[in-house]
Every structure is written in C-alpha cells, then in structure tokens.
Amino acid sequence: MDKTFVLKSETGLHARPATNFVRFISELPASIYLIHKDFVADAKSIMAILSLGLAKGEVFTMRVESHDPEIMKSIEIYLKDHNLI
C-alpha cells in the first residue's frame, strides 16, 4: 500500500525528527519504505532516511508491505501529530 505526502516541516526531515520517526516505524509489524524521487529508503533505518535529504515542500511516498490498513493510518496520524505533513 502506497500513500503520497508533502513534507510541511520548516526544517525538513532532519536528525531529531528522523530519529523519532524511525523509532516509531521500527515498532510496526511490517516492512515500510520511504520513497523520494527515484530513491527507496528502509523507513526503519536512520541512515537511509537521512540520506534522502527531505526538505520542506518535497513530495514523498510511504510504502507499507502489509495487508493491515491500520498501519498506514497510524503512520499518517504520526506524521500529522508531529507536524511533518
């Protein structure tokens, strides 16, 4: 399941929010990827996420490899609650 978002955080997805995001994602029972342009990053890897260099206004896609739609919903809630989207 894929869903596309626009990053709204003024500072982009820098170290502190990326670290917290990876901690959250790591607890979910699915393979999850963050896709930006032609790059696919394991969302459970801080180095992979930071290597994308996501800045404010950039479009990215979350890919959840699971049959449970609640996982994508929880990711979207997390992103909204932390003012990332």
Residue pairs with C-beta under 8 A, 6 or more apart in sequence:
1 63
1 64
1 66
1 69
1 72
2 35
2 61
2 62
2 63
2 64
3 61
3 62
3 72
3 76
4 59
4 60
4 61
4 62
5 59
5 60
5 61
5 62
5 76
5 79
5 84
5 85
6 57
6 58
6 59
6 85
7 13
7 54
7 55
7 56
7 57
7 58
7 59
7 60
7 84
7 85
8 56
8 57
8 83
8 84
8 85
9 17
9 56
9 83
9 84
10 56
11 17
11 56
12 53
12 54
12 55
12 56
12 58
13 21
13 49
13 50
13 52
13 54
13 84
14 50
15 50
17 82
17 84
18 46
18 49
18 50
19 46
20 82
21 43
21 49
21 78
21 82
21 84
22 43
22 44
22 45
22 46
22 49
24 78
25 32
25 43
25 44
25 75
26 44
28 71
28 74
28 75
29 66
29 68
29 71
30 64
30 65
30 66
30 68
30 71
31 42
31 64
31 65
31 66
32 42
32 43
32 44
32 62
32 63
32 64
32 65
32 71
32 75
33 40
33 41
33 42
33 43
33 62
33 63
33 65
34 40
34 41
34 43
34 48
34 49
34 52
34 60
34 61
34 62
34 63
35 41
35 60
35 61
35 62
35 63
36 52
36 54
36 58
36 59
36 60
36 61
39 51
39 52
40 63
41 48
41 49
41 51
41 52
42 48
43 49
43 62
52 60
54 60
62 72
62 75
64 71
64 72
64 75
76 85
79 85
